[in-house]
Amino acid sequence: MSAACACSVRGLCLGQGRPKICVPLVGRNLPELLEEARELNQLPADLAEWRVDSFEAHRDIPAVLQALDALRQALGDKPLLFTCRTCPEGGAARLDFAAYRELNLAVARSGQADLLDLELFSAPESELEALIAQMHQLGRKVVVSSHDFEKTPPEEEILRRLLLARRLGADLPKVAVMPQREEDVLSLLSATLKANRQGAGPVITMSMGALGGISRLCGEVFGSALTFGCARQASAPGQFPAGQLDRILEAFHRSL
């Protein structure tokens, strides 16, 4: 992928070379979160994702900002992705869009998170586009995501979602789907390749579960810029342990 397509965060270039490894933090409270952060610092992780919907106080914005400040200090200069995953997208947060928007804007204003994940179907396109623009004005990069934990949509629909996310302003369009058969994994990979060729890149894509595991490993070939590995606990089906993931990605990279 060309340098013009890459997304840079704290000096980390997403969209060039081997896929970068992101490790989610899913602690229920601040002590658990900081313990996870200390463990993550010992792993071959390029960036961290705080899955704030796992945090018991995720509805309490002051508590979230306090935890975010402590987390930023614990992670040092490692890039941080802030994600509040809602129930319809496979997460634990039950928030209407007004509350979801308020939480994400508060985090963006704090300057402690480098990227924020906004769900593609969280609001009408015009409202989401306006929120993404606000994030950019605040100097944050944005992942715009879509998840299907039941099935894999047709290749054309996966491609449509990636291109739509880019059109709305996403720095990193993301689609994660659940395969029911081998052909579903091929559909995801084909859509990933086409999205990059049609200007949506860099993108993040994955086919979940054991059947889709290969999609988490071959991003350098098909054009997925980021893959998710786990430390203690996976945040989605099919994640590999970060250390194992690093070794496989490096082997792929050296063979190309």
C-alpha positions as CSV (number, residue, x, y, z in Angstrom):
1,M,0.0,0.0,0.0
2,S,1.3,3.5,-0.9
3,A,2.5,5.9,1.8
4,A,-0.4,8.3,0.8
5,C,-2.9,5.7,2.0
6,A,-1.2,5.1,5.4
7,C,-2.6,6.2,8.7
8,S,0.0,7.3,11.2
9,V,-0.5,7.4,15.0
10,R,2.3,8.3,17.4
11,G,4.7,7.3,14.7
12,L,3.0,3.9,14.1
13,C,2.3,3.5,10.4
14,L,-1.0,1.6,9.8
15,G,-1.3,0.4,6.2
16,Q,2.4,-0.3,5.4
17,G,4.3,-3.5,5.9
18,R,3.0,-6.3,8.1
19,P,-0.3,-5.8,9.9
20,K,0.0,-4.1,13.3
21,I,-1.0,-6.0,16.4
22,C,-3.7,-4.5,18.7
23,V,-4.4,-6.1,22.1
24,P,-7.7,-5.3,23.8
25,L,-8.0,-4.3,27.5
26,V,-11.2,-5.6,29.0
27,G,-10.8,-4.9,32.8
28,R,-14.0,-4.4,34.8
29,N,-12.4,-1.8,37.1
30,L,-9.3,0.4,37.3
31,P,-7.1,-2.1,39.1
32,E,-7.9,-4.8,36.6
33,L,-7.3,-2.4,33.7
34,L,-3.9,-1.3,35.0
35,E,-2.8,-4.9,35.6
36,E,-3.8,-5.7,32.0
37,A,-1.8,-2.6,30.8
38,R,1.3,-3.8,32.6
39,E,1.0,-7.2,31.0
40,L,0.4,-5.7,27.6
41,N,3.6,-3.7,27.9
42,Q,5.5,-7.0,28.0
43,L,3.8,-8.3,24.8
44,P,4.7,-7.7,21.1
45,A,1.7,-5.3,20.8
46,D,1.9,-2.2,18.5
47,L,-1.2,-0.6,20.1
48,A,-3.8,-1.1,22.8
49,E,-7.6,-1.0,22.6
50,W,-9.6,-0.1,25.6
51,R,-12.9,-1.9,25.4
52,V,-14.6,0.5,27.7
53,D,-17.9,-1.4,27.5
54,S,-16.3,-4.0,29.7
55,F,-15.6,-1.3,32.3
56,E,-18.3,-1.4,35.0
57,A,-18.5,2.4,35.1
58,H,-18.6,3.0,31.4
59,R,-21.7,5.2,31.7
60,D,-19.9,7.5,34.2
61,I,-17.9,9.9,32.0
62,P,-15.8,11.4,34.8
63,A,-14.9,7.8,36.0
64,V,-14.0,6.9,32.4
65,L,-11.8,10.0,32.0
66,Q,-10.1,9.3,35.3
67,A,-9.4,5.7,34.2
68,L,-8.3,6.8,30.8
69,D,-5.7,9.2,32.3
70,A,-4.3,6.4,34.5
71,L,-4.2,4.1,31.5
72,R,-2.4,6.6,29.3
73,Q,0.3,6.9,31.9
74,A,0.6,3.1,32.2
75,L,0.9,2.7,28.5
76,G,3.5,5.4,28.0
77,D,3.8,6.3,24.3
78,K,2.0,3.2,23.0
79,P,-1.0,4.2,20.8
80,L,-4.4,3.7,22.3
81,L,-7.7,2.9,20.6
82,F,-10.9,3.8,22.6
83,T,-13.9,1.5,21.8
84,C,-17.3,1.5,23.4
85,R,-18.9,-1.5,21.7
86,T,-22.7,-1.5,21.9
87,C,-24.9,-4.5,22.3
88,P,-26.1,-4.6,18.6
89,E,-22.4,-4.8,17.6
90,G,-21.5,-7.6,20.0
91,G,-20.5,-5.4,23.0
92,A,-21.9,-4.8,26.5
93,A,-22.9,-1.1,26.3
94,R,-26.5,-0.1,26.2
95,L,-26.4,3.6,25.1
96,D,-28.6,5.7,22.9
97,F,-26.7,7.7,20.3
98,A,-26.8,10.9,22.4
99,A,-25.0,9.2,25.3
100,Y,-22.7,7.3,22.9
101,R,-21.8,10.6,21.2
102,E,-21.2,12.4,24.5
103,L,-18.9,9.7,25.8
104,N,-16.8,9.6,22.7
105,L,-16.5,13.4,22.4
106,A,-15.4,13.6,26.0
107,V,-12.7,11.1,25.4
108,A,-11.6,12.8,22.2
109,R,-11.4,16.2,24.0
110,S,-9.3,14.7,26.7
111,G,-6.5,14.0,24.2
112,Q,-5.6,10.7,26.0
113,A,-6.8,8.4,23.2
114,D,-5.3,8.5,19.8
115,L,-8.0,6.7,17.9
116,L,-11.7,6.2,18.5
117,D,-14.0,3.5,17.2
118,L,-17.3,4.7,16.0
119,E,-19.9,2.2,14.8
120,L,-21.1,2.6,11.2
121,F,-24.7,1.9,12.1
122,S,-24.8,3.8,15.3
123,A,-26.7,6.8,13.7
124,P,-27.9,8.1,10.4
125,E,-25.1,8.8,8.0
126,S,-25.3,12.6,8.3
127,E,-25.0,12.5,12.1
128,L,-22.2,10.0,12.1
129,E,-20.3,12.0,9.4
130,A,-20.7,15.1,11.6
131,L,-19.3,13.3,14.6
132,I,-16.3,12.0,12.6
133,A,-15.6,15.5,11.5
134,Q,-15.7,16.7,15.1
135,M,-13.2,13.9,16.0
136,H,-10.9,15.1,13.3
137,Q,-11.1,18.7,14.5
138,L,-10.0,17.5,17.9
139,G,-7.0,15.8,16.3
140,R,-8.2,12.2,16.7
141,K,-8.1,9.4,14.1
142,V,-11.3,7.4,13.6
143,V,-12.0,3.7,13.1
144,V,-15.5,3.3,11.6
145,S,-16.7,-0.3,12.3
146,S,-19.3,-2.8,11.4
147,H,-19.7,-6.2,13.0
148,D,-21.9,-9.3,12.2
149,F,-21.5,-12.1,14.8
150,E,-24.1,-14.3,13.1
151,K,-23.1,-14.5,9.4
152,T,-21.0,-13.1,6.6
153,P,-22.9,-10.7,4.3
154,P,-22.3,-11.0,0.5
155,E,-18.9,-9.7,-0.7
156,E,-20.6,-6.7,-2.3
157,E,-22.1,-5.7,1.0
158,I,-18.8,-6.0,2.8
159,L,-17.2,-3.8,0.1
160,R,-20.1,-1.3,0.3
161,R,-19.6,-0.9,4.1
162,L,-15.9,-0.3,3.8
163,L,-16.3,2.2,1.0
164,L,-19.2,4.0,2.9
165,A,-17.1,4.2,6.1
166,R,-14.3,5.9,4.0
167,R,-16.7,8.3,2.4
168,L,-18.1,9.3,5.8
169,G,-14.5,10.2,6.8
170,A,-13.1,7.1,8.5
171,D,-9.3,6.9,8.7
172,L,-9.6,3.2,9.1
173,P,-12.8,1.5,7.9
174,K,-13.4,-1.8,9.8
175,V,-15.6,-4.9,9.1
176,A,-15.7,-8.1,11.2
177,V,-18.0,-10.9,10.2
178,M,-18.8,-14.5,11.2
179,P,-18.2,-17.2,8.6
180,Q,-20.5,-20.2,8.2
181,R,-18.5,-21.9,5.5
182,E,-15.1,-21.6,3.8
183,E,-16.5,-19.5,1.0
184,D,-17.5,-16.8,3.5
185,V,-13.8,-16.3,4.4
186,L,-13.0,-15.9,0.8
187,S,-15.7,-13.3,0.4
188,L,-14.2,-11.3,3.2
189,L,-10.7,-11.5,1.8
190,S,-11.9,-10.6,-1.7
191,A,-13.8,-7.6,-0.4
192,T,-10.7,-6.5,1.5
193,L,-8.6,-6.6,-1.6
194,K,-11.1,-4.7,-3.7
195,A,-11.7,-2.1,-1.0
196,N,-8.0,-1.2,-1.0
197,R,-7.9,-1.2,-4.8
198,Q,-10.9,1.2,-4.8
199,G,-9.4,3.7,-2.4
200,A,-10.9,2.7,0.9
201,G,-7.6,1.7,2.4
202,P,-6.1,1.3,4.9
203,V,-8.8,-1.0,6.2
204,I,-9.3,-3.5,9.0
205,T,-11.1,-6.7,8.3
206,M,-11.5,-10.1,9.9
207,S,-13.5,-13.2,9.6
208,M,-14.1,-14.4,13.2
209,G,-14.1,-17.8,14.9
210,A,-11.8,-20.7,14.2
211,L,-12.9,-20.9,10.5
212,G,-11.9,-17.3,9.9
213,G,-8.5,-17.5,11.7
214,I,-6.5,-17.2,8.5
215,S,-8.0,-13.8,7.8
216,R,-6.2,-12.5,11.0
217,L,-2.9,-13.6,9.6
218,C,-2.8,-12.7,5.9
219,G,-3.5,-9.0,6.1
220,E,-0.2,-8.1,4.5
221,V,-1.3,-10.0,1.3
222,F,-5.0,-8.9,1.1
223,G,-4.7,-5.4,2.7
224,S,-5.9,-5.5,6.3
225,A,-3.7,-3.1,8.2
226,L,-4.5,-4.2,11.8
227,T,-5.1,-7.5,13.5
228,F,-6.3,-8.2,17.1
229,G,-4.4,-10.5,19.5
230,C,-5.2,-11.3,23.1
231,A,-3.3,-11.4,26.4
232,R,-5.5,-13.1,29.0
233,Q,-9.0,-12.8,27.5
234,A,-10.1,-12.5,23.9
235,S,-12.5,-9.7,23.0
236,A,-13.9,-11.5,19.9
237,P,-14.0,-15.1,18.7
238,G,-10.9,-16.4,17.1
239,Q,-8.2,-14.1,18.4
240,F,-4.7,-15.6,18.7
241,P,-2.4,-15.0,21.7
242,A,-0.4,-11.9,20.8
243,G,3.0,-13.7,21.0
244,Q,1.9,-16.4,18.7
245,L,0.4,-13.9,16.3
246,D,3.6,-11.9,16.2
247,R,5.6,-14.9,15.2
248,I,3.2,-15.9,12.5
249,L,3.0,-12.4,11.0
250,E,6.8,-12.1,11.0
251,A,7.1,-15.4,9.2
252,F,4.6,-14.3,6.6
253,H,6.4,-11.0,6.2
254,R,9.8,-12.5,5.6
255,S,8.3,-14.8,2.9
256,L,6.9,-12.0,0.8
